[in-house]
Amino acid sequence: MGFFGKKKEVQICLYCKKEIAGVVFDYSTQHFGFPLCRVHQDQLKPGLEKATDASRKLFIALLERNVPAHIEKFDGFKHIDIAIPKARVNIEVDGQHHNYSPRQALSDLQRTLYSFQKGYLTLRIPNSLIHDNLYQAADYIVDFLNESLTQMD
């Protein structure tokens, strides 16, 4: 209990689940839109700044579901929008141009092959799905990741 019978609210880093101080929580939510400890503010800032709005939203939704995700992870060939190494799954959040440009589609296929050769499956999620059905999409992705882990065992 805090002063005058009020219960102290504990703030936690969405990434590592460790308790964070109120000033760190305030700074993080103002600058990143969600709570991060100082270590993860520093680690995630470059990726969050590079990521598209849709990728950031999906990344946060996955963290809220306890998915150990990485944003804008470099795999030696390219940056992955969202990587989940534990499940060996990469997620690419694609804008409409990925559907209309044969050159972009071929590049995407090449990138998918590279990841597959390294043992990673690539999920391609249209950003329109993130904008219209973020939470449902995140729930299905979690189901997919759980199935992936089950099949790996």
C-alpha positions, 0 to 999 in steps of 0.5 A: 500500500502507498500513502493514504491507503492507495495501492502503489501501481507497479509499472513494468517494461513491456519487453523484459517485464521488469519493474520500472520507475515512474519517471522512466515509465512516463518518459517511455510512454511519451516517447515510444508509446509504451513502457520500456526500461532504460536498457530497452529504450536504448536497444529498441530505439533504432529499430522503432525509428526505422519501422513503419507505423504498422510494424510498430503497432504489430510489434507492440501487440505481440509484446503485449502477448508475451512474444519475444519479438525483435523489431528491424532485426538484421539477418545478414542479408536484410532487415526483418520487420519483426523477427521471432527467433525462438519460433524461427519465424520472420514477419514482414508487414507489407504495404500495397506496393508489394502487391502491384510491383512485379519487381518488388514481388520478386525481391520479396520472394528472394528475401523469403527464400534467403530466410527459408534457407536459414531455417526461418519461415516468413509470414507476410502480413498486409499493413491494411490488416494491421490497421483494420484488425490489429488485435485479431491478427496478433492473436492469429500470429500467436496461434501460428507461433505456438503451432510452430514451436509445437512442430519444432519439438 
